[in-house]
Amino acid sequence: MWWSCDNSCGFSCEASCDNNCTAICSVSSVYGGNSEKSVLNFAYTGKAQSVTLEPGKYVLECWGAQGGYRSNSSYGGKGGYSTGILNVSTNTTIYITVGGQGQNGVLNTRTAGGFNGGGDGYGTNNFGVGGGGGGASDISL
């Protein structure tokens, strides 16, 4: 079973107030588990991360990465948000991959999508310069 998360970014944007969304995944212990009612946050690293959870109930949340900017005044689109609950009866390792932001748009240039599946962008005029898509964030067992 796995959860896939593609960023709404309400968490990071509101915290930083600069319209630059940062992807993040969060694992919160509801009861039992790794320090009751604790929160583990995982930021973008460009590779998968892991943590072993002790028996308990956990809330999993992910915000995916923002797309690249079309211009300095036209921000990339926010991704989606996903949440789920995981009940663990034995020590269980989960794997967290946080998506990367897409590259900003450049006229007549292919711009790379963000880490973990963001699509490339391309534009041939000043109104159509497309930034790369933000990468997905996911938590898997």
All heavy atoms as an XYZ file, in Angstrom:
994
protein
N       0.853     -1.170      0.000
C       0.000      0.000      0.000
C       0.896      1.229      0.000
O       1.913      1.274      0.671
C      -0.869     -0.026      1.246
C      -1.737      1.187      1.393
S      -2.861      1.013      2.774
C      -4.224      0.279      1.923
N       0.517      2.276     -0.752
C       1.305      3.507     -0.784
C       0.395      4.701     -0.966
O      -0.726      4.575     -1.418
C       2.373      3.450     -1.870
C       1.824      3.307     -3.245
C       1.405      2.154     -3.845
C       1.614      4.341     -4.199
N       0.953      2.408     -5.098
C       1.071      3.745     -5.351
C       1.843      5.708     -4.202
C       0.748      4.476     -6.476
C       1.519      6.416     -5.336
C       0.982      5.793     -6.440
N       0.894      5.850     -0.582
C       0.182      7.100     -0.723
C       0.974      7.963     -1.671
O       2.181      8.071     -1.554
C       0.066      7.817      0.617
C      -0.811      7.103      1.566
C      -2.116      7.354      1.831
C      -0.461      5.985      2.384
N      -2.599      6.477      2.755
C      -1.604      5.621      3.107
C       0.693      5.234      2.562
C      -1.630      4.564      4.001
C       0.671      4.185      3.453
C      -0.483      3.862      4.156
N       0.332      8.602     -2.606
C       1.024      9.506     -3.514
C       0.523     10.908     -3.248
O      -0.661     11.106     -3.006
C       0.724      9.123     -4.959
O       1.371      9.996     -5.838
N       1.410     11.863     -3.277
C       1.046     13.204     -2.886
C       1.658     14.216     -3.822
O       2.830     14.177     -4.087
C       1.497     13.488     -1.472
S       2.285     12.121     -0.654
N       0.866     15.122     -4.307
C       1.301     16.082     -5.306
C       1.030     17.543     -4.939
O       0.483     18.241     -5.727
C       0.543     15.836     -6.601
C       1.181     14.841     -7.491
O       1.716     13.848     -7.004
O       1.138     15.075     -8.683
N       1.180     18.029     -3.869
C       1.249     19.402     -3.350
C       0.159     20.447     -3.577
O      -0.012     20.981     -4.623
C       2.561     20.024     -3.792
C       2.861     21.274     -3.026
O       2.209     21.561     -2.059
N       3.822     22.002     -3.445
N      -0.514     20.818     -2.525
C      -1.347     22.024     -2.537
C      -0.546     23.157     -1.940
O      -0.825     24.313     -2.174
C      -2.605     21.827     -1.694
O      -2.272     21.831     -0.326
N       0.403     22.835     -1.152
C       1.380     23.772     -0.620
C       0.818     24.777      0.368
O       1.480     25.735      0.699
C       2.094     24.476     -1.761
S       3.641     25.176     -1.263
N      -0.369     24.612      0.862
C      -0.887     25.538      1.846
C       0.011     25.634      3.061
O       0.189     26.690      3.635
N       0.623     24.545      3.464
C       1.513     24.505      4.625
C       2.744     25.357      4.422
O       3.004     26.266      5.177
C       1.906     23.043      4.868
C       2.942     22.866      5.922
C       2.597     22.806      7.248
C       4.275     22.750      5.580
C       3.550     22.632      8.224
C       5.244     22.575      6.541
C       4.880     22.514      7.870
N       3.512     25.106      3.382
C       4.783     25.799      3.214
C       4.624     27.240      2.754
O       5.343     28.101      3.201
C       5.667     25.051      2.213
O       5.902     23.757      2.685
N       3.694     27.504      1.835
C       3.534     28.878      1.336
C       3.114     29.819      2.452
O       3.637     30.912      2.562
C       2.492     28.941      0.228
S       3.101     28.389     -1.338
N       2.155     29.404      3.244
C       1.692     30.286      4.307
C       2.794     30.528      5.331
O       2.909     31.599      5.889
C       0.457     29.688      4.973
C      -0.739     29.706      4.052
C      -1.933     28.988      4.639
O      -1.901     28.621      5.810
O      -2.904     28.810      3.899
N       3.646     29.518      5.538
C       4.717     29.668      6.512
C       5.797     30.624      6.024
O       6.351     31.395      6.781
C       5.331     28.309      6.827
N       6.085     30.607      4.719
C       7.184     31.439      4.228
C       6.715     32.759      3.621
O       7.505     33.683      3.486
C       7.993     30.670      3.177
O       7.201     30.426      2.031
N       5.453     32.861      3.231
C       4.862     34.106      2.708
C       5.589     34.687      1.489
O       5.594     35.884      1.299
C       4.797     35.167      3.801
S       3.768     34.678      5.188
N       6.225     33.863      0.692
C       6.938     34.394     -0.470
C       6.489     33.762     -1.788
O       7.148     33.905     -2.798
C       8.453     34.237     -0.300
C       8.876     32.776     -0.282
O       8.009     31.885     -0.381
O      10.089     32.537     -0.173
N       5.394     33.047     -1.793
C       4.852     32.363     -2.964
C       5.766     31.273     -3.504
O       5.542     30.748     -4.566
C       4.516     33.353     -4.093
C       3.318     34.186     -3.730
O       2.332     33.659     -3.235
N       3.415     35.473     -3.943
N       6.823     30.949     -2.819
C       7.718     29.886     -3.248
C       7.440     28.667     -2.384
O       7.874     28.589     -1.253
C       9.174     30.321     -3.113
C      10.113     29.297     -3.690
O       9.701     28.413     -4.432
N      11.371     29.406     -3.337
N       6.690     27.717     -2.927
C       6.280     26.551     -2.144
C       7.380     25.520     -2.055
O       8.059     25.226     -3.021
C       5.062     25.906     -2.783
S       3.619     26.954     -2.704
N       7.533     24.958     -0.888
C       8.502     23.907     -0.657
C       7.754     22.617     -0.379
O       6.875     22.581      0.475
C       9.384     24.260      0.558
O       9.997     25.521      0.307
C      10.434     23.206      0.786
N       8.102     21.575     -1.104
C       7.470     20.285     -0.882
C       7.935     19.715      0.447
O       9.057     19.950      0.887
C       7.834     19.336     -2.018
N       7.061     18.937      1.088
C       7.397     18.342      2.383
C       6.503     17.129      2.590
O       5.403     17.064      2.061
C       7.204     19.366      3.526
C       7.743     18.843      4.844
C       5.766     19.794      3.644
C       7.776     19.873      5.958
N       6.981     16.154      3.346
C       6.147     15.057      3.825
C       6.271     15.026      5.339
O       7.334     15.287      5.895
C       6.594     13.713      3.249
S       6.094     13.460      1.539
N       5.174     14.695      5.997
C       5.110     14.714      7.446
C       4.513     13.402      7.947
O       3.542     12.904      7.376
C       4.231     15.892      7.886
O       4.045     15.884      9.273
N       5.081     12.841      9.001
C       4.572     11.635      9.645
C       4.332     11.997     11.105
O       5.254     12.364     11.822
C       5.585     10.470      9.537
C       5.043      9.240     10.244
C       5.916     10.164      8.083
N       3.072     11.922     11.539
C       2.704     12.298     12.909
C       2.211     11.077     13.662
O       1.337     10.363     13.177
C       1.589     13.344     12.899
O       1.961     14.461     12.142
N       2.744     10.843     14.845
C       2.306      9.742     15.692
C       1.051     10.175     16.442
O       1.053     11.192     17.120
C       3.416      9.382     16.679
O       2.973      8.392     17.562
N      -0.032      9.403     16.285
C      -1.285      9.719     16.972
C      -1.286      9.077     18.351
O      -1.627      9.690     19.342
C      -2.494      9.246     16.148
C      -3.790      9.496     16.881
C      -2.501      9.933     14.792
N      -0.929      7.809     18.431
C      -0.768      7.140     19.717
C       0.249      6.021     19.549
O       0.411      5.482     18.462
C      -2.092      6.591     20.259
C      -2.672      5.466     19.460
C      -2.259      4.150     19.668
C      -3.646      5.695     18.500
C      -2.791      3.119     18.931
C      -4.180      4.666     17.763
C      -3.760      3.371     17.983
O      -4.281      2.344     17.258
N       0.938      5.702     20.645
C       1.977      4.677     20.581
C       3.083      5.158     19.657
O       3.284      6.344     19.447
N       3.798      4.249     19.090
C       4.778      4.590     18.075
C       5.943      5.417     18.566
O       6.220      5.488     19.748
N       6.632      6.045     17.613
C       7.850      6.812     17.889
C       7.499      8.092     18.638
O       7.135      9.075     18.024
C       8.568      7.165     16.590
C       8.925      5.957     15.770
O       8.137      5.017     15.673
N      10.087      5.955     15.182
N       7.595      8.099     19.923
C       7.296      9.264     20.754
C       5.882      9.760     20.487
O       5.628     10.442     19.512
C       8.300     10.386     20.521
O       9.588      9.955     20.818
N       4.974      9.396     21.350
C       3.564      9.725     21.170
C       3.349     11.195     20.823
O       3.933     12.082     21.428
C       2.793      9.370     22.442
C       1.299      9.407     22.245
C       0.564      8.721     23.380
O       1.151      7.854     24.041
O      -0.597      9.074     23.589
N       2.534     11.425     19.831
C       2.162     12.741     19.319
C       3.355     13.534     18.787
O       3.370     14.752     18.831
C       1.381     13.536     20.361
C       0.066     12.868     20.695
C      -0.803     13.723     21.559
C      -2.102     12.978     21.822
N      -3.017     13.697     22.640
N       4.360     12.847     18.281
C       5.499     13.536     17.684
C       5.263     13.725     16.186
O       4.415     13.066     15.598
C       6.795     12.744     17.911
O       6.743     11.520     17.208
N       6.016     14.636     15.575
C       5.905     14.900     14.141
C       7.293     14.781     13.528
O       8.255     15.373     14.024
C       5.344     16.323     13.872
C       5.308     16.606     12.379
C       3.963     16.477     14.483
N       7.392     14.009     12.458
C       8.638     13.881     11.696
C       8.409     14.543     10.346
O       7.506     14.151      9.609
C       8.988     12.401     11.482
C       9.138     11.544     12.736
C       9.253     10.072     12.349
C      10.360     11.989     13.520
N       9.198     15.555     10.015
C       9.080     16.239      8.726
C      10.252     15.852      7.838
O      11.390     15.781      8.303
C       9.059     17.758      8.901
C       7.759     18.228      9.504
O       6.682     17.745      9.171
N       7.843     19.181     10.417
N       9.973     15.630      6.567
C      10.986     15.255      5.594
C      10.973     16.277      4.467
O       9.970     16.450      3.796
C      10.704     13.856      5.038
C      10.762     12.798      6.102
C       9.639     12.498      6.864
C      11.943     12.136      6.364
C       9.699     11.546      7.859
C      12.007     11.174      7.364
C      10.883     10.878      8.116
N      12.102     16.942      4.262
C      12.228     17.965      3.224
C      12.851     17.345      1.968
O      13.348     16.218      1.980
C      13.100     19.111      3.735
N      12.859     18.103      0.892
C      13.445     17.683     -0.377
C      14.943     17.418     -0.207
O      15.671     18.228      0.359
C      13.228     18.764     -1.432
C      13.990     18.505     -2.703
C      13.540     17.549     -3.598
C      15.161     19.185     -2.985
C      14.238     17.282     -4.760
C      15.867     18.930     -4.152
C      15.400     17.972     -5.032
O      16.098     17.709     -6.182
N      15.394     16.258     -0.693
C      16.816     15.920     -0.680
C      17.307     15.439     -2.041
O      18.504     15.279     -2.238
C      17.128     14.801      0.341
O      16.433     13.614     -0.056
C      16.750     15.206      1.752
N      16.390     15.142     -2.962
C      16.777     14.599     -4.259
C      16.957     13.090     -4.242
O      17.435     12.506     -5.204
N      16.558     12.447     -3.150
C      16.622     10.987     -3.070
C      15.610     10.514     -2.026
O      15.074     11.303     -1.246
C      18.021     10.521     -2.701
C      18.505     11.006     -1.351
C      19.921     10.550     -1.066
C      20.350     11.062      0.304
N      21.692     10.630      0.654
N      15.365      9.203     -2.008
C      14.436      8.634     -1.039
C      15.058      8.661      0.356
O      16.277      8.539      0.516
C      14.066      7.215     -1.424
N      14.199      8.851      1.353
C      14.599      8.821      2.753
C      13.796      7.711      3.423
O      12.779      7.276      2.884
C      14.286     10.164      3.413
C      14.970     11.345      2.722
C      14.405     12.669      3.193
O      14.653     13.064      4.316
N      13.644     13.340      2.347
N      14.216      7.248      4.584
C      13.459      6.203      5.254
C      13.441      6.446      6.760
O      14.290      7.142      7.309
C      14.057      4.820      4.957
O      15.354      4.699      5.509
N      12.446      5.842      7.390
C      12.340      5.866      8.843
C      11.619      4.583      9.249
O      10.753      4.087      8.524
C      11.583      7.120      9.360
C      10.135      7.125      8.904
C      11.684      7.238     10.867
N      12.001      4.020     10.387
C      11.327      2.836     10.912
C      10.356      3.283     11.992
O      10.741      3.952     12.952
C      12.342      1.822     11.475
O      13.208      1.417     10.412
C      11.635      0.602     12.040
N       9.097      2.921     11.791
C       8.039      3.289     12.727
C       7.784      2.135     13.690
O       7.736      0.973     13.281
C       6.748      3.608     11.966
C       6.822      4.712     10.922
C       5.479      4.857     10.218
C       7.258      6.026     11.548
N       7.605      2.468     14.948
C       7.231      1.490     15.956
C       5.720      1.281     15.880
O       5.007      2.094     15.288
C       7.643      2.002     17.334
C       9.141      2.175     17.480
C       9.541      2.874     18.770
O       8.638      3.276     19.545
O      10.749      3.017     18.991
N       5.192      0.203     16.471
C       3.746     -0.014     16.451
C       2.991      1.207     16.955
O       3.381      1.852     17.919
C       3.556     -1.218     17.387
C       4.856     -1.963     17.272
C       5.910     -0.874     17.152
N       1.907      1.544     16.262
C       1.092      2.696     16.617
C       0.279      3.154     15.421
O       0.261      2.523     14.375
N      -0.379      4.280     15.596
C      -1.215      4.873     14.549
C      -0.562      6.172     14.107
O      -0.217      7.003     14.937
C      -2.613      5.151     15.087
C      -3.576      5.727     14.075
C      -4.965      5.900     14.689
C      -5.954      6.444     13.703
N      -7.291      6.581     14.318
N      -0.424      6.361     12.777
C       0.276      7.516     12.226
C      -0.576      8.226     11.177
O      -1.272      7.575     10.396
C       1.587      7.077     11.564
C       2.570      6.482     12.540
C       2.528      5.132     12.870
C       3.535      7.280     13.141
C       3.430      4.590     13.769
C       4.444      6.742     14.043
C       4.380      5.394     14.350
O       5.274      4.867     15.243
N      -0.490      9.539     11.174
C      -1.097     10.350     10.124
C       0.025     10.716      9.153
O       1.058     11.247      9.562
C      -1.751     11.632     10.692
C      -2.251     12.525      9.565
C      -2.880     11.280     11.644
N      -0.174     10.417      7.869
C       0.815     10.712      6.834
C       0.295     11.859      5.984
O      -0.865     11.832      5.557
C       1.041      9.481      5.947
C       1.333      8.173      6.674
C       1.435      7.033      5.669
C       2.585      8.280      7.508
N       1.124     12.869      5.746
C       0.732     14.009      4.922
C       1.863     14.338      3.959
O       3.027     14.261      4.336
C       0.472     15.252      5.769
C      -0.691     15.133      6.720
C      -0.876     16.418      7.499
O      -0.132     16.617      8.477
O      -1.750     17.218      7.109
N       1.498     14.720      2.749
C       2.496     15.137      1.766
C       2.011     16.346      0.990
O       0.844     16.447      0.650
C       2.782     14.035      0.754
S       3.820     12.722      1.349
N       2.943     17.229      0.726
C       2.741     18.348     -0.173
C       3.776     18.164     -1.268
O       4.971     18.076     -0.989
C       2.978     19.672      0.542
C       1.947     20.017      1.575
C       0.878     20.847      1.399
C       1.890     19.588      2.941
N       0.170     20.944      2.573
C       0.771     20.177      3.533
C       2.688     18.743      3.721
C       0.410     19.971      4.861
C       2.338     18.532      5.045
C       1.210     19.148      5.595
N       3.361     18.085     -2.512
C       4.296     17.907     -3.621
C       4.952     19.224     -3.983
O       4.749     20.246     -3.342
N       5.739     19.215     -5.038
C       6.519     20.396     -5.420
C       5.756     21.312     -6.372
O       4.946     20.872     -7.170
C       7.821     19.960     -6.069
N       6.073     22.567     -6.298
C       5.515     23.598     -7.163
C       6.174     23.512     -8.539
O       7.335     23.137     -8.665
C       5.809     24.948     -6.516
C       5.605     26.149     -7.383
C       5.877     27.431     -6.598
O       5.676     27.486     -5.397
N       6.337     28.445     -7.271
N       5.438     23.909     -9.569
C       6.021     24.003    -10.900
C       6.927     25.216    -11.023
O       6.899     26.122    -10.197
N       7.760     25.219    -12.068
C       8.659     26.344    -12.303
C       7.906     27.589    -12.729
O       6.805     27.524    -13.273
N       8.487     28.741    -12.493
C       7.874     30.023    -12.835
C       7.843     30.206    -14.357
O       8.766     29.813    -15.058
C       8.677     31.183    -12.258
C       8.638     31.325    -10.750
C       8.147     30.327     -9.932
C       9.113     32.476    -10.152
C       8.135     30.476     -8.555
C       9.105     32.628     -8.771
C       8.615     31.620     -7.984
O       8.598     31.773     -6.621
N       6.788     30.878    -14.848
C       6.735     31.272    -16.258
C       7.548     32.544    -16.449
O       8.175     32.741    -17.472
C       5.286     31.497    -16.695
C       5.149     31.888    -18.147
C       3.704     32.052    -18.557
N       3.080     33.214    -17.972
C       3.091     34.424    -18.500
N       3.705     34.647    -19.632
N       2.497     35.412    -17.907
N       7.533     33.405    -15.456
C       8.317     34.644    -15.462
C       8.505     35.066    -14.010
O       7.984     34.413    -13.106
C       7.592     35.750    -16.236
O       6.434     36.159    -15.528
N       9.205     36.163    -13.765
C       9.421     36.616    -12.388
C       8.136     36.994    -11.677
O       8.092     37.035    -10.458
C      10.386     37.806    -12.368
C      11.796     37.383    -12.699
O      12.148     36.217    -12.558
N      12.607     38.314    -13.142
N       7.080     37.291    -12.438
C       5.829     37.699    -11.802
C       4.717     36.668    -11.979
O       3.595     36.907    -11.578
C       5.369     39.043    -12.370
O       5.119     38.915    -13.752
N       5.016     35.549    -12.588
C       4.012     34.516    -12.820
C       4.509     33.205    -12.211
O       5.314     32.496    -12.796
C       3.762     34.353    -14.318
O       2.783     33.369    -14.550
N       4.042     32.921    -11.006
C       4.519     31.780    -10.244
C       4.039     30.464    -10.837
O       2.981     30.384    -11.438
C       4.055     31.890     -8.791
C       4.538     33.146     -8.127
C       3.684     34.190     -7.841
C       5.881     33.284     -7.815
C       4.137     35.345     -7.242
C       6.357     34.435     -7.204
C       5.481     35.456     -6.926
O       5.947     36.596     -6.338
N       4.819     29.422    -10.605
C       4.417     28.087    -11.032
C       3.229     27.599    -10.224
O       3.006     28.034     -9.089
N       2.460     26.705    -10.815
C       1.283     26.172    -10.147
C       1.637     25.335     -8.935
O       2.689     24.704     -8.880
N       0.763     25.383     -7.962
C       0.939     24.575     -6.762
C       0.513     23.157     -7.100
O      -0.371     22.930     -7.892
C       0.079     25.103     -5.612
C       0.134     26.598     -5.395
C       1.534     27.097     -5.068
C       1.518     28.543     -4.684
N       2.034     29.432     -5.689
N       1.129     22.186     -6.478
C       0.745     20.798     -6.675
C      -0.401     20.424     -5.751
O      -1.079     21.285     -5.208
N      -0.582     19.149     -5.534
C      -1.672     18.649     -4.701
C      -1.243     18.342     -3.280
O      -0.078     18.501     -2.910
N      -2.182     17.913     -2.489
C      -1.971     17.550     -1.090
C      -2.622     16.198     -0.873
O      -3.669     15.904     -1.442
C      -2.624     18.599     -0.190
C      -2.787     18.163      1.250
C      -1.708     18.193      2.120
C      -4.009     17.723      1.731
C      -1.849     17.800      3.449
C      -4.163     17.332      3.049
C      -3.081     17.370      3.902
O      -3.214     16.987      5.203
N      -1.994     15.382     -0.058
C      -2.555     14.073      0.224
C      -2.329     13.726      1.687
O      -1.320     14.110      2.274
C      -1.885     13.031     -0.673
O      -2.446     11.762     -0.468
N      -3.254     12.991      2.266
C      -3.115     12.551      3.652
C      -3.691     11.147      3.785
O      -4.542     10.729      2.991
C      -3.821     13.528      4.621
O      -3.519     13.149      5.961
C      -5.315     13.558      4.395
N      -3.204     10.420      4.752
C      -3.699      9.076      5.012
C      -3.338      8.666      6.421
O      -2.530      9.318      7.098
N      -3.940      7.579      6.882
C      -3.669      7.043      8.216
C      -3.067      5.659      8.047
O      -3.546      4.860      7.249
C      -4.954      6.989      9.065
C      -5.449      8.416      9.311
C      -4.711      6.250     10.375
C      -6.772      8.494     10.036
N      -2.008      5.397      8.800
C      -1.330      4.109      8.749
C      -1.294      3.530     10.153
O      -0.790      4.163     11.081
C       0.102      4.285      8.215
C       0.986      3.044      8.185
C       0.432      1.999      7.212
C       2.411      3.430      7.806
N      -1.863      2.330     10.314
C      -1.783      1.597     11.574
C      -0.676      0.568     11.442
O      -0.689     -0.243     10.513
C      -3.117      0.901     11.888
C      -4.198      1.893     12.239
O      -4.062      2.648     13.191
N      -5.267      1.901     11.472
N       0.284      0.607     12.358
C       1.446     -0.279     12.307
C       1.410     -1.207     13.515
O       1.344     -0.735     14.658
C       2.747      0.568     12.305
C       3.958     -0.315     12.361
C       2.787      1.468     11.088
N       1.451     -2.532     13.282
C       1.410     -3.490     14.392
C       2.795     -4.051     14.728
O       2.985     -4.625     15.794
C       0.445     -4.632     14.069
O       0.848     -5.291     12.881
N       3.758     -3.915     13.818
C       5.146     -4.320     14.064
C       6.053     -3.203     13.557
O       5.618     -2.343     12.781
C       5.499     -5.627     13.319
O       5.363     -5.418     11.921
C       4.605     -6.777     13.745
N       7.315     -3.203     13.965
C       8.248     -2.207     13.436
C       8.208     -2.258     11.911
O       8.340     -3.335     11.329
C       9.665     -2.466     13.928
C       9.861     -2.084     15.378
O       8.969     -1.527     16.017
N      11.027     -2.376     15.913
N       7.991     -1.096     11.285
C       7.802     -1.026      9.834
C       8.608      0.134      9.269
O       8.515      1.254      9.765
C       6.302     -0.803      9.499
O       5.547     -1.885     10.064
C       6.075     -0.715      8.014
N       9.382     -0.132      8.239
C      10.143      0.924      7.574
C       9.308      1.501      6.445
O       8.738      0.759      5.641
C      11.470      0.377      7.018
O      12.238     -0.147      8.111
C      12.267      1.473      6.317
N       9.205      2.836      6.425
C       8.529      3.509      5.316
C       9.571      4.332      4.561
O      10.604      4.706      5.111
C       7.356      4.400      5.787
C       7.831      5.516      6.722
C       6.263      3.552      6.418
C       6.747      6.530      7.069
N       9.277      4.578      3.293
C      10.197      5.304      2.413
C       9.517      6.570      1.933
O       8.386      6.524      1.445
C      10.613      4.406      1.243
C      11.280      3.148      1.753
C      10.526      2.012      2.035
C      12.639      3.127      2.012
C      11.127      0.870      2.546
C      13.247      1.993      2.522
C      12.487      0.868      2.785
O      13.085     -0.248      3.308
N      10.195      7.684      2.082
C       9.636      9.000      1.788
C      10.443      9.627      0.661
O      11.664      9.732      0.747
C       9.703      9.923      3.028
C       8.960      9.290      4.210
C       9.149     11.296      2.712
C       9.836      8.575      5.181
N       9.762     10.029     -0.405
C      10.409     10.742     -1.507
C       9.682     12.066     -1.676
O       8.480     12.086     -1.935
C      10.351      9.935     -2.817
O      10.905      8.645     -2.588
C      11.130     10.627     -3.917
N      10.402     13.168     -1.496
C       9.814     14.502     -1.597
C      10.177     15.081     -2.960
O      11.346     15.106     -3.340
C      10.321     15.421     -0.464
C       9.745     16.826     -0.602
C       9.952     14.822      0.891
N       9.171     15.532     -3.715
C       9.378     16.053     -5.070
C      10.149     17.364     -5.102
O      10.134     18.131     -4.148
N      10.831     17.598     -6.230
C      11.581     18.836     -6.434
C      10.817     19.815     -7.310
O      10.006     19.417     -8.147
N      11.066     21.097     -7.126
C      10.411     22.141     -7.915
C      10.887     22.090     -9.362
O      12.055     21.835     -9.636
C      10.709     23.524     -7.333
C      10.007     24.639     -8.098
C      10.174     26.001     -7.439
O      10.695     26.112     -6.348
N       9.722     27.033     -8.112
N       9.973     22.371    -10.295
C      10.327     22.441    -11.707
C      11.200     23.656    -12.000
O      11.136     24.671    -11.313
N      12.025     23.537    -13.041
C      12.905     24.639    -13.447
C      12.070     25.794    -13.993
O      11.045     25.594    -14.637
C      13.873     24.138    -14.514
C      14.891     25.140    -14.973
C      15.803     24.548    -16.058
O      15.395     23.705    -16.839
N      17.037     25.015    -16.081
N      12.514     27.027    -13.761
C      11.814     28.205    -14.279
C      11.886     28.257    -15.795
O      12.884     27.834    -16.398
C      12.396     29.485    -13.683
C      12.123     29.598    -12.200
O      11.205     28.974    -11.673
N      12.919     30.378    -11.513
N      10.839     28.803    -16.419
C      10.757     28.880    -17.870
C      11.794     29.805    -18.488
O      12.124     30.851    -17.938
N      12.321     29.395    -19.646
C      13.284     30.179    -20.420
C      12.819     30.135    -21.875
O      12.529     29.065    -22.402
C      14.711     29.598    -20.297
C      15.689     30.383    -21.154
C      15.163     29.579    -18.843
N      12.762     31.291    -22.538
C      12.277     31.384    -23.916
C      13.051     30.440    -24.835
O      14.275     30.389    -24.802
C      12.413     32.827    -24.408
C      11.868     33.125    -25.810
C      10.379     32.852    -25.877
C      12.156     34.580    -26.168
N      12.318     29.688    -25.650
C      12.872     28.758    -26.637
C      13.807     27.707    -26.042
O      14.754     27.264    -26.685
C      13.606     29.522    -27.754
C      12.646     30.350    -28.582
O      11.525     29.923    -28.861
N      13.075     31.531    -28.945
N      13.543     27.321    -24.818
C      14.389     26.338    -24.135
C      13.505     25.337    -23.397
O      12.524     25.720    -22.769
C      15.300     27.045    -23.101
O      16.064     28.034    -23.771
C      16.227     26.066    -22.414
N      13.872     24.093    -23.484
C      13.168     23.073    -22.705
C      13.602     23.228    -21.251
O      14.791     23.300    -20.960
C      13.513     21.669    -23.191
C      12.779     20.571    -22.431
C      13.055     19.220    -23.050
N      12.664     19.230    -24.446
C      11.514     18.740    -24.917
N      10.661     18.191    -24.106
N      11.237     18.797    -26.203
N      12.644     23.308    -20.347
C      12.955     23.470    -18.925
C      12.610     22.169    -18.210
O      11.535     21.601    -18.412
C      12.193     24.656    -18.312
O      10.798     24.501    -18.560
C      12.669     25.966    -18.916
N      13.508     21.720    -17.386
C      13.368     20.416    -16.730
C      12.264     20.407    -15.685
O      12.074     21.376    -14.948
C      14.693     20.031    -16.076
N      11.569     19.293    -15.634
C      10.610     19.064    -14.566
C      11.343     18.726    -13.286
O      12.515     18.349    -13.294
N      10.664     18.865    -12.167
C      11.262     18.602    -10.864
C      11.509     17.129    -10.603
O      10.908     16.247    -11.237
N      12.380     16.853     -9.649
C      12.712     15.488     -9.237
C      11.464     14.693     -8.898
O      10.549     15.198     -8.271
C      13.638     15.550     -8.015
C      13.886     14.217     -7.368
C      14.745     13.303     -7.954
C      13.255     13.885     -6.183
C      14.972     12.067     -7.366
C      13.479     12.657     -5.578
C      14.337     11.740     -6.174
N      11.414     13.479     -9.319
C      10.363     12.499     -9.059
C       9.137     12.712     -9.940
O       8.005     12.694     -9.485
C       9.974     12.444     -7.583
C       9.392     11.087     -7.194
O       9.671     10.076     -7.827
N       8.589     11.063     -6.145
N       9.383     12.930    -11.226
C       8.304     12.861    -12.209
C       7.722     14.150    -12.730
O       6.743     14.115    -13.465
N       8.274     15.302    -12.408
C       7.751     16.553    -12.962
C       8.005     16.619    -14.470
O       9.099     16.306    -14.925
N       6.998     17.002    -15.249
C       7.143     17.072    -16.702
C       7.928     18.302    -17.147
O       7.921     19.334    -16.488
N       8.616     18.175    -18.284
C       9.370     19.294    -18.846
C       8.426     20.356    -19.412
O       7.316     20.054    -19.830
C      10.292     18.819    -19.969
C      11.429     17.943    -19.464
O      11.642     17.890    -18.244
O      12.102     17.311    -20.301
N       8.886     21.606    -19.433
C       8.136     22.712    -20.026
C       8.884     23.259    -21.231
O      10.079     23.022    -21.409
N       8.162     24.014    -22.084
C       8.788     24.623    -23.261
C       7.897     25.765    -23.724
O       6.687     25.693    -23.640
C       8.940     23.596    -24.388
C       9.739     24.112    -25.562
C      11.116     24.098    -25.529
C       9.102     24.627    -26.689
C      11.871     24.577    -26.591
C       9.835     25.099    -27.754
C      11.222     25.073    -27.706
O      11.955     25.548    -28.751
N       8.491     26.828    -24.226
C       7.705     27.934    -24.750
C       8.451     28.661    -25.849
O       9.667     28.802    -25.793
N       7.709     29.135    -26.866
C       8.341     29.789    -28.017
C       8.047     31.275    -28.107
O       8.470     31.920    -29.053
C       7.886     29.113    -29.325
O       6.457     29.182    -29.394
C       8.349     27.669    -29.374
N       7.290     31.829    -27.175
C       7.075     33.279    -27.150
C       6.953     33.733    -25.698
O       6.807     32.919    -24.805
C       5.844     33.684    -27.982
C       4.565     33.123    -27.423
O       4.270     33.307    -26.251
N       3.793     32.430    -28.243
N       7.029     35.018    -25.476
C       7.028     35.524    -24.106
C       5.757     35.211    -23.331
O       5.755     35.242    -22.110
C       7.288     37.033    -24.091
C       8.716     37.366    -24.461
O       9.617     36.593    -24.172
N       8.930     38.505    -25.094
N       4.671     34.921    -24.031
C       3.423     34.593    -23.342
C       3.278     33.096    -23.127
O       2.392     32.661    -22.434
C       2.229     35.126    -24.139
C       2.261     36.610    -24.275
C       2.617     37.194    -25.477
C       1.988     37.429    -23.195
C       2.668     38.568    -25.615
C       2.042     38.805    -23.315
C       2.382     39.377    -24.525
N       4.155     32.321    -23.736
C       4.035     30.875    -23.641
C       5.241     30.179    -23.065
O       5.426     29.007    -23.285
N       6.104     30.915    -22.359
C       7.273     30.280    -21.754
C       6.788     29.421    -20.591
O       6.207     29.933    -19.645
C       8.288     31.329    -21.255
C       9.436     30.654    -20.529
C       8.792     32.146    -22.420
N       7.000     28.128    -20.690
C       6.505     27.220    -19.665
C       7.583     26.708    -18.746
O       8.640     26.262    -19.204
N       7.345     26.805    -17.462
C       8.268     26.205    -16.500
C       8.014     24.710    -16.400
O       6.966     24.205    -16.794
N       9.000     23.988    -15.900
C       8.834     22.540    -15.687
C       7.854     22.253    -14.569
O       7.669     23.052    -13.656
N       7.215     21.105    -14.645
C       6.255     20.713    -13.616
C       6.937     20.270    -12.333
O       8.073     19.790    -12.357
N       6.260     20.464    -11.227
C       6.785     20.012     -9.939
C       6.733     18.506     -9.817
O       5.837     17.847    -10.339
N       7.705     17.929     -9.126
C       7.745     16.488     -8.916
C       6.797     16.038     -7.811
O       6.475     16.803     -6.906
N       6.379     14.790     -7.892
C       5.467     14.209     -6.904
C       6.217     13.877     -5.621
O       7.410     13.605     -5.636
C       4.834     12.949     -7.463
N       5.494     13.901     -4.521
C       6.006     13.422     -3.244
C       5.215     12.179     -2.889
O       4.026     12.095     -3.184
C       5.814     14.467     -2.146
O       6.571     15.637     -2.412
N       5.860     11.176     -2.300
C       5.137      9.964     -1.951
C       5.756      9.279     -0.747
O       6.916      9.489     -0.421
C       5.052      9.005     -3.141
C       6.401      8.504     -3.594
O       6.935      7.572     -2.944
O       6.926      9.016     -4.579
N       4.928      8.490     -0.082
C       5.353      7.658      1.034
C       4.965      6.236      0.677
O       3.826      5.981      0.286
C       4.674      8.076      2.346
C       5.048      9.531      2.707
C       5.046      7.122      3.477
C       4.310     10.063      3.930
N       5.908      5.302      0.779
C       5.604      3.917      0.439
C       6.154      2.977      1.502
O       7.046      3.330      2.279
C       6.165      3.570     -0.944
O       7.568      3.749     -0.960
N       5.602      1.769      1.519
C       6.064      0.740      2.458
C       7.098     -0.129      1.784
O       7.102     -0.318      0.615
C       4.906     -0.128      2.918
C       3.800      0.593      3.675
C       2.661     -0.361      3.991
C       4.336      1.179      4.971
